Amino acid sequence: MKKILLFLLLFIYANTVKAQNESITHSGDIIQIALPVVALGSTFIWNDDDTKPTWQLLKAYGTGLVIQQALKRIVLKPRPDGTDNYSFPSGHTTSAFSGAAFIQKRYGWKYGIPSYLLASFVGYSRIQAKKHDGWDVLGGAVVGISTSYFFTKRYEKKNIEVSINKNQDGQTLCLLYTF
């Protein structure tokens, strides 16, 4: 009876671990797309036409994709699970860190820190899924961050607003300074 209970406990534990690992992998798959999509959405919300933020993101993301795919075909490093020879650098990580670096460079560390934490989770999910090792993830992060830093300009909100209002007594000049 003890052997049967032990077998059942081990069976339940093994299935729980497998389900958790699949959840981590699936979450990483979603976040690696969600970060660049959020970055793209932000370019429409905080659009200053003179810097063309959407174009900045597209150049950064596209360049990162081209570099990452070229490196995969040049390096030909086998994956830890042995499925193919396109391990270095991690494409998921390149994508996630490209979005995170864009958000951080454009809008600051207040939004950058959570973005980088999510991108780091994507890297972890790739290692946990045995698709990449630490060097593959680091390579993807370097490609994603460097291309975003190269193409992205910081968003500068206007600190002073000037308006003239008409009232009963004449006109009022208003200056609004935002810190």
C-alpha positions as CSV (number, residue, x, y, z in Angstrom):
1,M,0.0,0.0,0.0
2,K,2.8,2.4,0.8
3,K,4.4,1.7,-2.6
4,I,1.1,2.5,-4.3
5,L,0.7,5.8,-2.4
6,L,4.3,6.7,-3.1
7,F,3.9,6.0,-6.8
8,L,0.7,8.1,-6.9
9,L,2.4,11.0,-5.1
10,L,5.3,10.9,-7.5
11,F,3.0,10.6,-10.5
12,I,1.0,13.7,-9.3
13,Y,4.2,15.6,-8.6
14,A,5.7,14.8,-12.0
15,N,2.5,15.9,-13.8
16,T,2.3,19.1,-11.7
17,V,5.9,20.0,-12.5
18,K,5.3,19.3,-16.2
19,A,2.2,21.5,-16.2
20,Q,4.1,24.3,-14.5
21,N,6.9,24.0,-17.0
22,E,4.5,24.2,-19.9
23,S,2.8,27.3,-18.3
24,I,6.2,29.0,-18.0
25,T,7.1,28.2,-21.6
26,H,3.7,29.4,-22.8
27,S,3.8,32.6,-20.8
28,G,7.3,33.3,-22.2
29,D,5.9,32.8,-25.7
30,I,3.1,35.3,-25.1
31,I,5.3,37.9,-23.4
32,Q,7.9,37.9,-26.1
33,I,5.2,39.3,-28.5
34,A,3.4,41.3,-25.9
35,L,6.3,43.6,-25.0
36,P,6.9,44.8,-28.6
37,V,3.1,45.1,-29.1
38,V,2.8,47.3,-26.0
39,A,5.8,49.4,-27.2
40,L,4.1,49.8,-30.6
41,G,0.8,50.8,-28.9
42,S,2.7,53.4,-26.9
43,T,3.9,55.1,-30.1
44,F,0.4,55.8,-31.1
45,I,-0.6,57.1,-27.6
46,W,2.5,59.3,-27.0
47,N,3.2,60.3,-30.6
48,D,5.4,63.3,-31.1
49,D,5.5,63.6,-34.9
50,D,8.9,65.1,-35.1
51,T,10.7,61.9,-33.8
52,K,8.4,59.4,-35.6
53,P,8.4,56.8,-32.7
54,T,6.6,54.1,-34.6
55,W,9.2,54.2,-37.3
56,Q,11.9,54.1,-34.6
57,L,10.4,50.9,-33.1
58,L,10.0,49.3,-36.5
59,K,13.6,50.0,-37.5
60,A,14.9,48.7,-34.1
61,Y,12.8,45.6,-34.1
62,G,13.4,44.8,-37.7
63,T,17.1,45.3,-37.5
64,G,17.2,43.1,-34.4
65,L,15.3,40.4,-36.2
66,V,17.7,40.5,-39.2
67,I,20.8,40.4,-37.0
68,Q,19.4,37.6,-34.8
69,Q,18.5,35.4,-37.9
70,A,21.8,36.1,-39.5
71,L,23.7,35.0,-36.4
72,K,21.6,31.8,-36.1
73,R,22.8,30.8,-39.6
74,I,26.4,31.9,-39.1
75,V,27.0,30.3,-35.6
76,L,25.0,27.1,-36.1
77,K,25.0,26.3,-32.4
78,P,22.9,23.2,-31.5
79,R,20.0,23.6,-29.1
80,P,20.2,22.0,-25.7
81,D,17.2,19.7,-26.6
82,G,19.0,18.7,-29.9
83,T,16.2,19.7,-32.2
84,D,18.3,21.9,-34.6
85,N,21.4,24.0,-34.9
86,Y,19.8,27.5,-34.6
87,S,20.2,28.1,-30.9
88,F,22.3,31.3,-30.8
89,P,21.0,33.9,-30.2
90,S,17.5,33.4,-28.7
91,G,14.8,35.0,-31.0
92,H,12.3,35.1,-28.2
93,T,14.7,37.0,-26.0
94,T,15.7,39.3,-28.8
95,S,12.1,40.2,-29.4
96,A,11.3,40.7,-25.7
97,F,14.4,42.8,-25.0
98,S,13.9,44.9,-28.1
99,G,10.4,45.9,-26.8
100,A,11.7,46.4,-23.2
101,A,14.7,48.5,-24.3
102,F,12.4,50.7,-26.5
103,I,10.1,51.3,-23.6
104,Q,12.9,52.1,-21.2
105,K,14.9,54.3,-23.6
106,R,11.8,56.2,-24.7
107,Y,9.8,56.6,-21.5
108,G,12.4,56.0,-18.7
109,W,13.2,53.5,-16.0
110,K,9.8,53.8,-14.3
111,Y,8.4,51.7,-17.2
112,G,11.7,50.2,-18.1
113,I,12.3,48.2,-15.0
114,P,9.0,46.2,-15.2
115,S,9.7,45.7,-19.0
116,Y,13.1,44.4,-18.4
117,L,11.8,42.0,-15.7
118,L,9.3,40.6,-18.1
119,A,11.9,40.3,-20.8
120,S,14.2,38.5,-18.3
121,F,11.3,36.1,-17.6
122,V,11.2,35.3,-21.3
123,G,14.9,34.4,-21.2
124,Y,14.3,32.2,-18.2
125,S,11.4,30.5,-20.0
126,R,13.6,29.6,-22.9
127,I,16.3,28.1,-20.7
128,Q,13.6,26.2,-18.7
129,A,12.2,24.8,-21.9
130,K,15.6,23.6,-22.9
131,K,15.6,25.5,-26.1
132,H,18.5,27.8,-25.1
133,D,21.3,28.2,-22.6
134,G,22.5,31.3,-20.8
135,W,24.7,32.4,-23.7
136,D,21.9,32.2,-26.2
137,V,19.7,34.3,-23.9
138,L,22.4,36.8,-23.2
139,G,23.1,37.1,-27.0
140,G,19.4,37.7,-27.7
141,A,19.3,40.3,-25.0
142,V,22.3,42.2,-26.3
143,V,20.9,42.2,-29.9
144,G,17.5,43.4,-28.7
145,I,18.8,46.1,-26.4
146,S,21.5,47.4,-28.7
147,T,19.2,47.8,-31.8
148,S,16.6,49.6,-29.7
149,Y,19.2,51.9,-28.1
150,F,20.6,52.7,-31.6
151,F,17.3,53.7,-33.1
152,T,15.2,55.1,-30.2
153,K,15.0,58.7,-29.1
154,R,13.7,59.7,-25.7
155,Y,10.2,61.0,-25.5
156,E,10.3,64.6,-24.3
157,K,6.9,65.9,-23.2
158,K,6.6,69.6,-23.4
159,N,7.1,71.2,-20.0
160,I,5.6,74.6,-20.7
161,E,2.1,75.2,-22.1
162,V,1.0,78.8,-23.0
163,S,-2.7,79.7,-23.5
164,I,-4.7,82.9,-23.8
165,N,-8.2,82.9,-22.4
166,K,-10.9,85.4,-22.9
167,N,-13.1,86.4,-20.0
168,Q,-15.3,89.3,-19.0
169,D,-12.5,91.6,-18.0
170,G,-10.4,91.0,-21.1
171,Q,-7.8,88.3,-21.7
172,T,-5.7,86.1,-19.5
173,L,-2.3,84.8,-20.4
174,C,-1.7,81.4,-18.7
175,L,1.6,79.6,-18.4
176,L,1.6,76.1,-17.2
177,Y,4.9,74.5,-16.2
178,T,4.9,70.7,-15.6
179,F,7.7,69.1,-13.6
